[in-house]
Amino acid sequence: MSVIKTENISYIYSDGTPFRKVAVDNVNIEINEGELVGVIGHTGSGKSTLIQHFNGLLKPSEGKVFIDSEELWADKSRLKAIRCKVGLVFQYPEYQLFEETVYKDIAFGPKNMGLDDAEIDKRIRDTARLVGISEEMLGKSPFELSGGQKRRVAIAGVMAMEPKVLILDEPTAGLDPKGRNQILSLIKEYHEEKGNTVLLVSHSMEDVAKVATKILVMNSGRLFCYDTPDEVFRRAKELEEIGLAVPQITRVFNRLKAEGISVPDNVYTVDRAEEVLLSMLKQGGEADD
Amino acid sequence: MIKDITIGQYFPGKSVIHRLDPRMKLLLTTLYIVMLFVADGFLGLAAGFIFLLFAFFISRIPLTLMIKSIKPIIPIMIFTGILNILFIDTGTVLFEWWAVKITTGGLKTSAFMIIRIICLICGTSLLTYTTSPIMLTDAIERVLSPLKKIKLPVHELAMMMTIALRFIPTLIEETDKIMSAQKARGADFETGSLINRAKALVPVLIPLFVSAFRRAEELALAMECRCYHGGEGRTRMKQLSLGVNDYAALGITVAFLVLVIVVNIFTVI
């Protein structure tokens, strides 16, 4: 059962002026429930524009979007309900924080959904625990927190709405490696705990390779491919042609293979590489042929 | 929605009008406004209108953009039109009911006013459409530079204007982004009572102000890092100079102005 489906959607910015730009060009896609999709593409490849169609923030210039088999924009009054179903965390979401306390800020989304106070309180505490915000932090002003903490609060604000689909646009942008790993693992945890569909937009293959079950590659507004990481990374040459690199470790393994060493070609995280190499060392000799 | 605001929206091009010296364009726009206000009959106004069409035609700005710039002032036009119709009672009476009296004079004046407003807005929009904001403030700085003698901080004013103009699109974009982000969290800006809608803006305004201050601080720091210390001794990358085109444009504009004055004198006689 597909939770997100698009039919030939295109989106054109500033049509009829010299600034005209086709950001999304005839994209057809079906995303099944429960996937953790990595959305990858160059800056300006249309990935951010594409995801804004999924919760009805942008209306496609052409084509149709379906969420849970319901057509978007068929009934405008349903848009708010759709936006609660498809949660979108924007790039640099910490810039949208506005409330006096972290608690109130996370409550903003659930409150807009019209939930009662007890339910809101439960959700806030739930998500706060999930993203690693301490009780004491809930009472602080969001403007006192560090960058990484702010980011987690902002993500929690959307997670607390318990959307069926959670979309995160570059959630690790501008964070240090530690912060990046924290965010990535909390996304993975969220996906495992709730079993919801998650879309993770990124331009880092490494990030996506760590967590995704499916990868969607955009190239200059078009859908390049949508497949499992194995299938996508197998097309290393093509990916390089459109300016995207497969993860470093996969490149190492591809080279090893080119040198005539028999290694599996579905290695795209360092952890997996370690596993593979260790088992090869144990068996011994296999790497010699 | 919010992106439709066209103030200071430069429409890049290579037409003669685009290439005119911005100082000259400022002067010409002033002359054009004078032309519109000097005209006291439809004939004079027609001359101004023809001048506008002529300038508009050679600037190659799409008509839709011009129409877009008129849109926001439609309420003002309607208001002026109605006021003039109601309060001017010269000429023959066409319609009378209770205190309302519509006369030919009233209709004429209101039509005259509306056309004048349209010409004014289109003319000044043409200036902003064909001149980048940077060029414009540059020109303003140069035109005002004699006022430095009376200790007016002309350079600083121009710099403030440049920065303000430069940040309008950025702030609009930012507003759009924050609005989208809050919409994604279920905020509703389109329905509800006026008070509720005003309240709904709080989650947009606070992040907007916070980011505006952050940007200001970053910009000030970046300027200081590049040794900015005001206008003294500053040279420019692009020197403004008047060319043949500029004088030709001035000639044509002055000719139109004279024409309007002449038309005025003759219609009075």
Chai-1 contact restraints between the chains, C-beta under 6 A:
chainA,res_idxA,chainB,res_idxB,connection_type,confidence,min_distance_angstrom,max_distance_angstrom,comment,restraint_id
A,L57,B,S180,contact,1.0,0.0,6.0,A-B,restraint_1
A,R83,B,A184,contact,1.0,0.0,6.0,A-B,restraint_2
A,R83,B,G186,contact,1.0,0.0,6.0,A-B,restraint_3
A,C84,B,G186,contact,1.0,0.0,6.0,A-B,restraint_4
A,L88,B,A184,contact,1.0,0.0,6.0,A-B,restraint_5
A,F90,B,A181,contact,1.0,0.0,6.0,A-B,restraint_6
A,Y95,B,P207,contact,1.0,0.0,6.0,A-B,restraint_7
A,Y95,B,S211,contact,1.0,0.0,6.0,A-B,restraint_8
A,Q96,B,I178,contact,1.0,0.0,6.0,A-B,restraint_9
A,Q96,B,A181,contact,1.0,0.0,6.0,A-B,restraint_10
A,Q96,B,P207,contact,1.0,0.0,6.0,A-B,restraint_11
A,F98,B,P203,contact,1.0,0.0,6.0,A-B,restraint_12
A,F98,B,I206,contact,1.0,0.0,6.0,A-B,restraint_13
A,F98,B,P207,contact,1.0,0.0,6.0,A-B,restraint_14
A,F108,B,R185,contact,1.0,0.0,6.0,A-B,restraint_15
A,G109,B,R185,contact,1.0,0.0,6.0,A-B,restraint_16
A,G109,B,G186,contact,1.0,0.0,6.0,A-B,restraint_17
A,N112,B,G186,contact,1.0,0.0,6.0,A-B,restraint_18
A,N112,B,A187,contact,1.0,0.0,6.0,A-B,restraint_19
A,M113,B,G186,contact,1.0,0.0,6.0,A-B,restraint_20
